Amino acid sequence: MKVHNFSAGPCILPQEVLKQAAASTIELDNIGLSLIEISHRSKEFVAVMDKAIALVKELLEVPEGYSVLFLQGGASLEFLMVPYNLMKEGGKAAYLETGTWAKNAIKEAKLLGETTVVASSADKNFNYIPKGYTIPSDVDYFHCTSNNTIFGTQMKSFPETDGMLVCDMSSDIFSKKVDVSKFDLIYAGAQKNMGPAGTTLVIVKDEILGKTGRTIPTMLDYQTHIKKESMFNTPPVFPIYVSMLTLEWLKKNGGVEWIQGINEQKAALMYGEIDRNPLFKGTVEVEDRSNMNACFLLTDESLEEEFNQMWAAAGISGIKGHRSVGGYRASMYNALPLESVQALVDVMQELEKKHA
Ligand SMILES: *Cc1c(COP(=O)(O)O)cnc(C)c1O
């Protein structure tokens, strides 16, 4: 049976990418060796790294003056690397608190200096994006999370700031067009929209680095990795390779603009049904709804067991909500086809018919 994979992360990847990754794990490009048993400094792997970086630059139209890195430690290590590299000794940072991941980022920044939360949606269990806040003019940088994977909210615009603009785009990178030139630093764990867990994409404006006056541990210093082209130490060759394949898949099909159109269709279909069907309700303010993660509840909780059996029988996987929200979360990342959303909508309509 076909499984409709709505997992929030690690998440669905294109079938053709998985097949190529499997084949290359046995033998890479007819060289008689596996991708994962050759030197990362071999010409074959250097070509993979170069291609992955070139595809990021091309697909996101990264301007001159930015470096693209593939690091380790997940987005969670970026929570610490960002303040280490951007917050001056005795400096300040401002954060927007829109969910669990933002809170984790704030916690790390506080280890290194004065960290202001300019606005928070904690008062309503993070079901909206705060607006109309002011970013102090004396902060080194402002940090936000573009898509809140757990609570299902997404920023539709980004604020102007005098300082640097930093964004955790882990769960919506490559899902829609973004003007990289407006940002000083973007980071994203690979496992939501790009590849398997194990590598983190960082896009950083070169001129902002080396200005804090801090001593930065070698591995936490972006300049280390820029100088060594993400090969200061052994890079995670498998996740980088699979990310490269996913980006090739994206490019071949029409790039970010193409996937944005499909992602908008999927979200319209999903939220259309949540709003239309009297048995369901969304948990998030309509204007802040995420096109990646749709969170919703049953209006009558006594139908839970029945609904759970129905979607499982239809081959739907991974829609249980995060424990901090409850209910359901349908994650609709790039590789999830429209027909999978249709399969879920069909089950929701079937449930409605039974209880009409
Ligand atoms: C998943 C996620 C993270 C955590 O990523 P790791 O790679 O597991 O550290 C951080 N931020 C956002 C927005 C996420 O969705």
The ligand as an ORCA input file, in Angstrom:
! r2SCAN-3c Opt
* xyz 0 1
  C      13.387     20.858     13.641
  C      13.704     22.268     13.930
  C      14.831     22.648     14.692
  C      15.766     21.637     15.331
  O      16.593     21.121     14.397
  P      17.748     20.067     14.778
  O      18.418     19.899     13.476
  O      17.066     18.848     15.305
  O      18.607     20.700     15.807
  C      15.088     23.990     14.877
  N      14.265     24.919     14.356
  C      13.162     24.600     13.653
  C      12.296     25.682     13.101
  C      12.849     23.267     13.420
  O      11.755     22.948     12.713
*
